[in-house]
Amino acid sequence: MILGKPAPFVRTFIDAVDQAIRQAHPDSGLSAIQRSWLAFCVTATLVTHSICWARFERASLGTYSMAALSWMFRHSKIPWDRLLVASVRVILRHHGITSGSLVIDDTDNARSKAAKKLAYLYKLRDKASGGYLWGQSLVFLLLVTPKISIPVGFVFYQPDPALSAWYRRDKALKKQKVPKAQRPPKPALNPAYPTKQHLALRLLEDFKANHPEIRVPCITADTLYGTAPCVDAASALFGGVQVLSQIRSTQNIRIGKRAQHVADYFATHPGMLHRLCIRGGEEVVAMVSSARLYGVRSHFSD
């Protein structure tokens, strides 16, 4: 498809984002050239289904050169840290959204083994093959509403090299049956390498600061973020809202004054089939099982 100039609706959106940036930061904003460049890049991304300067150049039949597009990205003083915040604010205002649930998750992106200059690269564990690959890890935050679901924040994660080296060394010593007292102690957390839980809390804090008008009734996350400190901090951040997370089947839950394994409890309380409607109209049949419980026993003090 030939791309001569940015789409009109994209130009309108970029202009609205620029206005949102200037409202929050009067001393900042986008220049006319920056707005035109962003509008073209967004349009080219929609047309080519990719983010590639060479494809952008071919789609424009040379109207926009690859070198010029790349130069603007690398050298133009665009307020990158404010673009996502302003874009989210424009979209929420356009749809009249005032509340929504927040979802915390993370993902690994594989990169070429030849990649050297990309930031936050490290050796990742490949869940599919059980081996390792070279890539980047992202922690991101989604806002889920009855109308739309959009990403509202993300941050790169990188493990502490000293901690990774300790894990490898400790694993090797365990295989050699070296007693724990004779193995090196676990190094203290390095603030320069925050954990994924700390990054998730930082994203939640940023969202609350940037969008104070949005009411958050619930926060959900997977097992990694289901620790008591992370759950308690996330709940307190939004006034004590409910935080939903996965737990392992071997964990204990508190039923009245007694504890029971999660797997044992739901083995005697089977679920029921329910027909659910996924956004977009598609219906699925799912097994739903629920219980009114106090929560994970390890999250409470005896």
DRENKE-365069 format. One record per residue (C-alpha): x, y, z. Coordinates in steps of 0.2 Angstrom, whole numbers, plus 5000, padded with zeros to 4 digits. Example, Ala and Ser with C-alpha at 12.3 -4.5 7.8 and 13.67 -1.06 7.14 Angstrom:
BEGIN
506249785039
506849955036
END
This chain:
BEGIN
500050005000
500750174995
500850305009
500950485004
500550575020
499950545037
498050495040
496950635045
496350545060
498150515066
498550695064
497050745075
497550615088
499350685088
498750865090
497650805105
499150725113
500150885110
498850985119
498750865133
500650875136
500551065136
499151065148
500150965161
501851045156
501651215149
503551225146
503451065135
502651005119
502950945102
503551055087
502651055070
504050945063
503950825078
502050815076
502250775057
503550645060
502550555074
500950565063
501850485049
502650345060
500950305068
500150295051
501550195043
501450065058
499550045055
499950025036
501449905036
500949815053
502749845059
504049965066
505349965052
506150125044
506550025028
504749975026
504150155030
505250225017
504650095004
502850125009
503050315006
503950284989
505450384995
504550535001
505250495019
506950425018
507550295031
509050405036
507950555040
506650445050
507950365060
508850525063
507250605071
507050455082
508750455088
509150645090
507550745091
507150805108
505350725109
504650715127
504650525126
504250495144
502650605143
501950535126
501150375133
500450475148
499650605137
499050475124
498150375138
497450535144
496750575127
496050405124
495150395141
494450565139
493850525122
492850365128
492250445144
493150325155
493250355173
493650185181
494450025177
495349875184
497249865183
498149715177
500049675181
500949555169
502649535161
503349465145
504949405137
505449465120
506749365110
508049455101
509449405089
511049335096
511949465086
511049605095
512349705106
511749885107
509949855113
509649905131
509249775145
509749625136
510149465146
509949275145
508149225147
507449055151
506348995136
504848915144
504348825128
505948725126
506748735143
508348815136
508948995135
508849135123
509449315121
508149445124
507249575135
505949565148
504549695151
503449725166
501849815160
500249875166
498549865158
496949965161
495349855158
493749945156
491949895150
492349985133
494249955130
495849885137
497449985134
499249975140
499550115152
501350085158
502849975155
504649965161
506149855157
506749725169
508549665171
509149545185
510549585196
512149505189
512849475207
511249395212
511149285196
512949235199
512549185217
511049075211
512148985199
513548955212
512248905226
511448785214
513048705210
513548685228
511848605232
512248475219
513848445228
512848425245
513748575253
512848625269
511948785269
513048855283
514548825272
513848905256
514049095253
512549205259
511349275247
511849455242
510749605248
509549675235
510449805224
509249965221
510049985204
509149815199
507449815206
506349655206
504849635195
503749665211
504549825214
504449875196
502549835196
502249945212
503150085203
502050065188
500550075200
501150225208
501550315192
499750275186
498950345201
500050505200
499650525182
497850485181
497150525199
495350545191
495250355187
494450255200
495250075202
494049955210
495249795208
497049745203
497449575196
499149495194
499949325191
500749215204
502449305203
501649465211
500549375224
501749395238
501049475254
502149635253
501749665235
499849625237
499749735253
500649885245
499649875229
498049875239
498550015251
499050125236
497250135230
496350145246
496249955251
495549885235
495449705231
497049625223
496749455214
498249345211
498549155207
499149045220
499948875220
498948715223
500148665237
499848825247
498648835262
497148935263
496248985279
494448915281
493848975297
495248935310
495948785300
497148775285
496848665270
497848645254
497048735239
496948575229
496148475243
494848605245
494348625227
494348435225
492848425236
492048585229
491948555210
491548705199
490048725187
489948755168
489548935164
489249025147
490349185147
490349315134
492049375128
492249565123
491749565105
490249445106
491149275106
490349155119
491349025128
490948885140
492048885155
492148795172
491948915186
492348875204
492349005218
492449005237
492249135251
493949115260
495149215270
496549195259
498349125258
498849075276
500649135273
499949315270
499349325288
500249325304
499749195317
END
